[in-house]
Amino acid sequence: YKADAVMEMQEYHWAMSLCNRVLELDESNGPALYQRACAYARLGAEEQALEDIQRATDISPSLRELIADEPDFESLYGNKRFDALISGNIS
């Protein structure tokens, strides 16, 4: 997945652009939402990251485990909404 490589180069806006292109074709692509959330989190756009995390986990609940251990989400650790999303206890 090209967005992974671009994230490794710390090209977060580019990664978001790639994910947006995928999501234009398939708005329910959980991995693209996950990657875009990573980019948003790295750029300090916490609300957008949380929105994408919620959509990604609604579509693919199995992503919760990856999200919980994702270093790109360090800025969200301790955030009540983030914690609820990864535990599956979101209302």
Secondary structure, 3 states (H helix, E strand, C coil): CHHHHHHHCCCHHHHHHHHHHHHHHCCCCHHHHHHHHHHHHHCCCHHHHHHHHHHHHHHCCCHHHHHHCCHHHHHHCCCHHHHHHHHCCCC
